[in-house]
Amino acid sequence: MSIVVINPNATVSMTRAALEAARRAVPGVAFEGWTSHDGPPVIEGPEDGAACVPPLLRLVERASEQGAEAIIIACFDDTGLRKARALARCPVIGIGQAAFHTAALIADRTAVVTTVRAAVPVIEANIAVLGLDRAVGPVRASGIRVADLEHDPHAALSILSIEIDRAVSEGADAVILGCAGMVGVIDALRARSPVPLVEGVEAAAWLAHACIALRAPSCPADQIGSGS
């Protein structure tokens, strides 16, 4: 089977965008995109996160039972990640988790630019649990609603560019984009940014591929994710 990218919210277009980002990040690897149709339309803070966990876990269990080689949870809050890892027989990676670890490898001081203020405490807590709070932070809320990343990407691009520049002026030598919905503007943001930008779906795709290789060291690289 393939690497399954699960979107914990019910917005199918966001699933498609995350799936495309994963495929661009690791060409030649088979990815599938699954949408949690019973989840909330978007996830903006702890209440939405709690609501999306039960249907997300059902999808994680199904993907594992069907032989997924790895599972990516495409929500930057790493919603339900610990419970998902306990359920699955394969690696489960959250895009926030992946972004934090990747950024810590390439930069000494990394800022996070996310969407609404309600997301900030969740992200800060996840960074602290991973022991990366000295390397990753602060977490900046741009004020952009998740849905607006799709509905008005041009306005989102301008706001995010300003926040990235502010983070750099305060000493950040890399910036993490703190929402899966930001995949649609990552190329334009990178063209404007003076520092590296870390996008969580890409980072999770890279790490999922690496985890599969570590679990099956005798498997030729061109067969990983092929379903063979």
Secondary structure, DSSP 8 states (H G I E B T S, - for coil): --EEEEESSS-HHHHHHHHHHHHHHSTTS-EEEEE-TTS-SS--SHHHHHHHHHHHHHHHHHHHHTT-SEEEE--TT-TTHHHHHHH-SS-EEEHHHHHHHHHHHH-SSEEEEESSGGGHHHHHHHHHHTT-TTTEEEEEE----TTHHHH-HHHHHHHHHHHHHHHHHTT-SEEEE--GGGGGGHHHHHHH-SS-EEEHHHHHHHHHHHHHHHH-TTS-GGGTTS--
